[in-house]
Amino acid sequence: MKYGLSILSAVRTRAAAFALAQAGVAAVEFALLVPILLLVYLGAVDLSQGLDADRKLAQLTHTIGDVSSQMSGRVTRDELTGALALGDTILRPFETGRTTLRIAVARVAQDGTYTFFEPVTREGSAAGCSGDMTLPQAMIDLARGHFIIATEGCYRYTPVVGYAIEADIPLYKRAFHVPRSEGFTYSGQGAGSGQSGSGGGTGNGNCAGNSGGHGQGNNCNNPNQSHGGNGNQNR
């Protein structure tokens, strides 16, 4: 009987000592928190890099459009192609091969309709910079009777760590600029699509002509300064 009581007393003593023991608690808590802290840290790295890539892409599209808008006289496709080369510098340290850039010039008529010339594109692995371009109504109202330079940029961002975010994230930016020079004219190919800024009806017509002449075909009421390109004008 006394032997049984001594065992029970020893168990109670050890249980009380175990409950009061603090040694190793911090190590256990740290081991439980490490995965969560690591996930938060790696996620913050990916997020900050993604935001930086988005900011760089916005800066690039704005800079290309701004540089192009400072050109004067008769601007050619080669000059716009040269402006796209700015991506090699501005995007660093991000890969330019993941970027697709597109710049196009639109002629806006007094009635708010507009026609895009064939865009100049610098192809990369990023998708999204394709299809017909459109202009916001505010820019149409601002540039009636003039030109608008539209710039698009697409970037395929791959997370640096890939632990918190595994899939590629597509980034897209665009910018619009009105040429600063009143003598700005564009001699690119006149192939593109135009849409009414005020929402009128739609239709198709061919606009082709030589530099300085008038376009030949339907819905070609404005002078066409392209070199014989064919395109659609939607109204």
URZIBEL-V876778 format. One record per run of one state. SS is the DSSP state (2 for helix, 1 for strand, 0 for the rest). FROM is the first residue (numbers start at 1). TO is the last residue. If there is no record, write none. Layout:
ss=SS from=FROM to=TO
ss=SS from=FROM to=TO
//
This chain:
ss=0 from=1 to=1
ss=2 from=2 to=20
ss=0 from=21 to=24
ss=2 from=25 to=69
ss=0 from=70 to=73
ss=1 from=74 to=75
ss=0 from=76 to=76
ss=2 from=77 to=84
ss=0 from=85 to=86
ss=2 from=87 to=90
ss=0 from=91 to=95
ss=2 from=96 to=98
ss=1 from=99 to=108
ss=0 from=109 to=112
ss=1 from=113 to=116
ss=0 from=117 to=119
ss=1 from=120 to=122
ss=0 from=123 to=136
ss=2 from=137 to=142
ss=0 from=143 to=146
ss=1 from=147 to=157
ss=0 from=158 to=168
ss=1 from=169 to=177
ss=0 from=178 to=184
ss=1 from=185 to=186
ss=0 from=187 to=195
ss=1 from=196 to=196
ss=0 from=197 to=205
ss=1 from=206 to=206
ss=0 from=207 to=207
ss=1 from=208 to=208
ss=0 from=209 to=212
ss=1 from=213 to=214
ss=0 from=215 to=215
ss=1 from=216 to=216
ss=0 from=217 to=222
ss=1 from=223 to=224
ss=0 from=225 to=231
ss=1 from=232 to=232
ss=0 from=233 to=235
//
